[in-house]
Amino acid sequence: MKREIILILLIGILLASPLILAQEQSQTYSSFNRFTDNVKMFFASGDNKVSVALEIREKELNSAIENNKNGEDGETDKSLEHAWRKLQLVQKRVSSGTAEEVKNSVEGSINKINDEGSLSDNFELYALEEEKTGLKAEWVIEIEGKEGQTLTNDVVEAGSEGQTKVREIETRMGEVDNEIKNWVVDNFEGSEEGDNGLTWEVANKIAEEDHDDNLTREIKTYVSKDECGDNGDHGDDLDVVDEDENPSESGTVGDVDDD
């Protein structure tokens, strides 16, 4: 009798699991789950750190889409900001061991965004960052080579197929960078009262890295009173925590989003 009850319970769990999973995937990303996942990523190392970042980024993107459907604009932007930060880490740490995973993940995310309707404008900016991440993965694949063939500038003759592909990727990466900058210039509405979601985050990063005239003076002034910054102060909204830190070196969990 006990065995029959246990068997019935197991069958019930197996039947309910797909429904529970589907429900969880449609739900927004809770603060608690975000915190625990970021702790998990902090303690990850090597290529596994990239894999965990991609997983978190997917949850944040799903949450952003769900919040957008529910009309929660503030929560939508918050999830997009968190997802964008994870893409920054992936771009920094993508290797030959994770490049294919990153490329496939980016393709899935872009398709997901394209398949949705009536998304907020910031998804357009976010999709450009996804494309940039995918291009970085493609670049790593070509530079590291396939089947052990290393395609570096030193060993590949000019005009070869591998080198041509590298140049095409680098050209497109530059174009995406310019598209991101132009998007920020066109959509940025500076305010000393507070930030403007993902656009503000991206503006901070660009102003931190770009000291020429690719951004308007208005944006640079809002981002930093010292025109992006010789004083190194780019506001409190930019997450500048070094995500490469590990516990033995820092003693703190540096990359945990706690909002």
C-alpha positions in Angstrom: 0.0 0.0 0.0 2.8 2.4 0.9 4.6 1.6 -2.3 1.5 2.3 -4.3 1.1 5.7 -2.6 4.7 6.6 -3.2 4.4 5.5 -6.9 1.3 7.7 -7.3 3.1 10.6 -5.8 6.1 10.2 -8.1 3.9 10.0 -11.1 2.1 13.1 -10.0 5.4 15.0 -9.6 6.6 13.9 -13.0 3.3 15.0 -14.6 3.3 18.4 -12.8 7.0 19.2 -13.4 6.6 20.6 -16.9 3.7 22.8 -15.8 5.7 24.1 -12.8 8.7 24.7 -15.1 6.6 26.6 -17.6 5.1 28.7 -14.8 8.5 29.5 -13.3 9.8 30.5 -16.8 6.9 33.0 -17.2 7.3 34.5 -13.8 9.5 37.5 -13.1 12.9 37.3 -11.5 12.6 37.7 -7.8 15.1 39.7 -5.7 15.9 36.6 -3.7 16.7 34.5 -6.8 18.7 37.3 -8.3 20.8 37.5 -5.1 21.4 33.8 -4.9 22.3 33.5 -8.6 24.7 36.4 -8.3 26.4 34.8 -5.3 26.7 31.6 -7.4 28.3 33.6 -10.2 30.7 35.3 -7.8 32.1 32.0 -6.7 32.2 30.6 -10.2 35.5 30.7 -12.0 36.9 30.3 -15.5 34.5 29.4 -18.3 31.9 28.5 -15.8 31.6 32.1 -14.8 30.5 33.0 -18.3 28.0 30.1 -18.4 26.4 31.3 -15.2 26.4 34.9 -16.4 24.5 33.8 -19.6 22.0 31.9 -17.5 21.3 34.9 -15.3 21.1 37.2 -18.3 18.5 34.9 -19.8 16.4 35.1 -16.6 16.7 38.8 -16.5 15.6 39.1 -20.1 12.6 36.9 -19.6 11.7 38.9 -16.5 12.1 42.2 -18.5 9.7 40.8 -21.2 7.2 39.7 -18.6 7.4 43.0 -16.8 6.9 44.8 -20.1 3.7 42.8 -20.7 2.5 43.8 -17.3 3.1 47.4 -17.8 5.8 47.6 -15.1 8.2 50.0 -16.9 10.5 50.5 -13.9 10.9 46.8 -13.3 11.4 46.2 -17.0 14.3 48.7 -17.1 15.8 47.3 -13.9 15.9 43.8 -15.4 17.3 45.1 -18.7 20.1 46.9 -16.7 21.0 43.7 -14.9 21.0 41.7 -18.1 23.2 44.3 -19.8 25.7 44.2 -17.0 26.0 40.4 -17.4 26.6 40.9 -21.1 29.5 43.2 -20.2 31.1 40.4 -18.1 30.5 37.9 -21.0 32.2 40.2 -23.5 35.2 40.6 -21.2 35.6 36.9 -20.4 34.4 35.0 -23.5 37.0 32.4 -24.5 37.4 29.8 -27.2 35.9 27.4 -24.7 32.7 29.4 -24.3 32.4 31.2 -27.7 30.0 28.8 -29.3 27.8 28.8 -26.2 27.8 32.6 -26.1 27.0 32.8 -29.9 24.1 30.4 -29.6 22.7 32.1 -26.5 22.8 35.5 -28.1 21.0 34.2 -31.2 18.3 32.8 -29.0 17.9 36.1 -27.1 17.7 38.2 -30.2 15.2 35.9 -31.7 13.1 36.1 -28.5 13.1 39.9 -28.6 12.2 39.9 -32.3 9.4 37.5 -31.7 7.8 39.7 -29.1 5.6 42.6 -29.9 5.1 46.1 -28.3 8.3 46.0 -26.4 9.6 49.3 -24.8 12.3 51.3 -26.7 15.1 50.2 -24.4 14.8 46.7 -25.8 16.2 48.1 -29.1 19.3 49.4 -27.3 19.6 46.1 -25.3 19.4 44.0 -28.6 22.4 46.0 -29.9 24.4 45.0 -26.9 23.4 41.3 -27.5 24.6 41.6 -31.1 27.9 43.1 -29.9 28.3 40.2 -27.5 27.7 37.7 -30.3 30.1 39.4 -32.5 32.8 39.2 -29.8 32.2 35.5 -29.6 32.5 35.1 -33.4 35.7 37.1 -33.3 37.2 34.8 -30.6 36.2 31.8 -32.7 38.0 33.2 -35.8 41.1 34.4 -33.9 41.5 31.2 -31.9 40.8 29.2 -35.1 39.0 26.0 -35.8 40.4 22.5 -35.4 43.5 23.9 -33.9 44.2 26.4 -36.6 45.2 29.7 -35.0 44.2 32.7 -37.1 46.2 35.6 -35.8 47.5 38.6 -37.8 51.0 37.3 -37.5 50.4 34.0 -39.2 47.6 34.6 -41.6 48.4 36.1 -44.9 46.5 39.3 -45.8 43.4 38.5 -47.9 43.0 35.0 -46.7 39.5 33.7 -45.9 40.1 33.6 -42.2 41.6 37.1 -42.0 38.8 38.5 -44.2 36.2 37.1 -41.8 38.0 38.7 -38.8 38.0 42.1 -40.6 34.3 41.8 -41.4 33.5 41.0 -37.7 35.7 43.9 -36.5 34.0 46.2 -38.9 30.5 45.2 -37.8 31.6 45.5 -34.1 32.6 49.1 -34.8 29.3 49.8 -36.6 27.3 48.4 -33.6 29.3 50.6 -31.2 28.4 53.6 -33.3 24.7 52.5 -33.4 24.7 52.2 -29.6 26.3 55.7 -29.3 23.8 57.2 -31.7 20.9 55.6 -30.0 22.0 57.1 -26.7 22.4 60.5 -28.2 18.9 60.3 -29.8 17.1 59.0 -26.7 19.0 60.3 -23.7 17.0 62.8 -21.6 19.4 63.9 -19.0 18.1 64.6 -15.5 19.9 65.6 -12.4 16.9 64.1 -10.5 17.9 60.5 -11.3 18.8 58.1 -14.0 16.9 57.0 -17.1 17.1 53.3 -17.0 19.3 51.3 -19.4 20.0 54.4 -21.5 21.7 56.1 -18.5 23.7 53.0 -17.7 25.0 52.8 -21.3 25.7 56.6 -21.3 27.8 56.2 -18.2 29.9 53.4 -19.8 30.4 55.3 -23.0 31.3 58.5 -21.3 33.8 56.6 -19.1 35.5 55.1 -22.1 35.0 57.8 -24.8 36.7 61.1 -24.3 36.2 62.5 -27.9 33.2 64.1 -29.5 31.2 61.0 -30.2 28.8 62.0 -27.5 27.1 65.3 -27.2 28.3 67.8 -24.6 24.9 67.6 -23.0 25.2 63.9 -22.2 28.8 64.2 -21.0 27.8 67.0 -18.7 24.9 65.1 -17.2 27.0 62.0 -16.8 29.8 63.9 -15.1 30.2 67.6 -14.2 33.8 67.3 -15.3 32.9 66.2 -18.9 33.3 62.5 -18.4 35.8 62.7 -16.1 39.1 63.5 -15.3 38.0 63.2 -11.6 36.9 59.6 -12.2 33.4 60.2 -10.9 30.7 59.0 -13.2 27.9 58.9 -10.7 26.5 56.3 -8.3 24.3 54.5 -10.9 27.1 52.7 -12.8 28.0 49.3 -11.5 31.8 49.5 -11.5 32.4 46.5 -9.3 35.2 44.3 -10.7 33.5 41.1 -11.4 36.8 39.3 -11.8 37.4 39.6 -8.1 37.3 36.3 -6.1 36.6 35.8 -2.5 40.2 35.2 -1.5 41.2 38.5 -2.9 38.3 40.8 -2.1 36.7 39.3 1.0 33.3 40.5 -0.2 30.7 39.5 -2.7 31.2 42.3 -5.1 28.8 41.6 -7.9 25.5 41.0 -6.2 22.6 43.0 -7.4 20.6 43.7 -4.3 17.7 45.6 -5.6 
